[in-house]
Amino acid sequence: EICSGHGRCECGSCICDVGEQEYFGTYCDDCSTCPGMCNELKDCVECFITSQKVRSLNCSACGALAILPIETIEVKGKEKQCSFEDDKKCRFIFKYAFDEDNQLLVWTKMLKECVEPVDVVAIVSGVSGGVVATGLFLLMLWKLLTVIHDRRELAKFEKERLMAKWNQGQNPLYKEVETTYQNPAYGGTTKSMEQLG
């Protein structure tokens, strides 16, 4: 269909209709709500980005497509943003638009966004090592506090032992086997052994 059914052909180029839905592009085949050309441009953009690093790569299948490198992607006006992942799970981002002459222009970020794989072994090893190290630290701290407490108790005991004023050979805890009690209720006179005998 001429101009994708959304315009008229004048002098070999399409003049797109202006209406409820504004179409644009070389053949009036794109609009702001259309699915767009992301899939069609994907291979050329990937080839362009890779060819900037690998000079021997040939992107002749893309023809004279104008692809321009940019730092950041900001979508304005009739521009469309596209993104896709390659086989290494790296994301390419680009945008495209048509200029006043309905020529397709593509802008792409030269750096792909790659997600680094998570190193599970390193995480598990780090967490396990941290738990073991914390346990050993707490165990050594407990042992240190116990030694300090025991030394204080020993010093206190030694000090009390040195300050004790015992007579030689007498233990202050020793009690005589024989005990004498005075009975105040006993009123009798005591007779000595000499008087009785």
ZIVEN-V936108 format. One record per pair of residues at least 24 apart in sequence whose C-alpha atoms are under 10 Angstrom apart, sorted by the first residue. I is the first residue (numbers start at 1). J is the second residue. D is the distance in whole Angstrom. If there is no record, write none. Layout:
BEGIN
I_J_D ; I_J_D
END
This chain:
BEGIN
1_27_10 ; 2_27_8 ; 2_28_9 ; 3_27_5 ; 3_28_5 ; 3_29_7 ; 4_28_6 ; 4_29_6 ; 4_30_9 ; 5_29_8 ; 6_30_9 ; 13_101_9 ; 13_102_9 ; 14_101_10 ; 14_102_8 ; 15_101_10 ; 15_102_9 ; 16_102_9 ; 22_78_10 ; 23_78_10 ; 24_78_9 ; 24_97_9 ; 24_98_7 ; 24_99_9 ; 24_100_9 ; 24_102_7 ; 24_103_10 ; 25_97_8 ; 25_98_6 ; 25_99_8 ; 25_100_9 ; 25_101_9 ; 25_102_5 ; 25_103_7 ; 25_104_7 ; 26_98_8 ; 26_99_9 ; 26_101_8 ; 26_102_5 ; 26_103_6 ; 26_104_7 ; 27_102_8 ; 27_103_10 ; 28_102_8 ; 30_78_10 ; 30_80_10 ; 30_97_9 ; 30_98_9 ; 31_78_8 ; 31_79_10 ; 31_80_9 ; 32_77_9 ; 32_78_6 ; 32_79_8 ; 32_80_8 ; 33_78_10 ; 33_80_10 ; 34_80_10 ; 35_80_10 ; 36_80_8 ; 36_81_9 ; 36_82_9 ; 36_96_9 ; 37_80_9 ; 37_81_10 ; 37_82_9 ; 37_95_10 ; 37_96_8 ; 37_97_10 ; 38_80_9 ; 38_81_8 ; 38_82_6 ; 38_83_8 ; 38_84_9 ; 38_94_9 ; 38_95_8 ; 38_96_9 ; 39_82_9 ; 39_83_9 ; 39_84_9 ; 41_65_9 ; 41_82_9 ; 41_94_9 ; 41_95_10 ; 41_96_9 ; 41_106_9 ; 42_82_8 ; 42_83_8 ; 42_84_7 ; 42_85_10 ; 42_86_10 ; 42_92_9 ; 42_93_9 ; 42_94_9 ; 43_86_10 ; 44_106_10 ; 45_92_8 ; 45_93_9 ; 45_94_8 ; 45_95_10 ; 45_106_8 ; 45_107_9 ; 45_108_7 ; 45_109_10 ; 45_110_10 ; 46_84_10 ; 46_85_10 ; 46_86_8 ; 46_92_7 ; 46_93_10 ; 46_94_10 ; 46_108_9 ; 46_110_10 ; 46_112_10 ; 48_108_9 ; 48_110_9 ; 49_92_9 ; 49_108_8 ; 49_109_8 ; 49_110_6 ; 49_111_8 ; 49_112_9 ; 50_110_9 ; 52_110_9 ; 53_110_10 ; 64_104_10 ; 65_103_9 ; 65_104_7 ; 65_105_7 ; 65_106_8 ; 66_96_10 ; 66_103_9 ; 66_104_7 ; 66_105_5 ; 66_106_6 ; 66_107_8 ; 67_94_9 ; 67_95_10 ; 67_96_9 ; 67_104_9 ; 67_105_6 ; 67_106_5 ; 67_107_6 ; 67_108_7 ; 68_94_10 ; 68_95_10 ; 68_96_10 ; 68_105_8 ; 68_106_6 ; 68_107_5 ; 68_108_6 ; 68_109_9 ; 68_110_9 ; 69_94_9 ; 69_106_9 ; 69_107_6 ; 69_108_5 ; 69_109_6 ; 69_110_6 ; 69_111_10 ; 70_94_9 ; 70_107_6 ; 70_108_6 ; 70_109_5 ; 70_110_7 ; 70_111_10 ; 71_107_9 ; 71_108_8 ; 71_109_6 ; 71_110_7 ; 71_111_8 ; 72_107_9 ; 72_108_8 ; 72_109_6 ; 72_110_9 ; 72_111_10 ; 73_107_8 ; 73_108_7 ; 73_109_7 ; 79_105_9 ; 79_106_9 ; 79_107_10 ; 80_106_10 ; 81_106_10 ; 81_107_9 ; 81_108_10 ; 82_108_9 ; 83_108_10 ; 85_112_9 ; 85_113_9 ; 85_114_9 ; 86_112_10 ; 86_114_10 ; 88_114_8 ; 88_115_9 ; 89_113_9 ; 89_114_7 ; 89_115_7 ; 89_116_9 ; 89_117_10 ; 90_114_4 ; 90_115_7 ; 90_116_9 ; 91_115_9
END
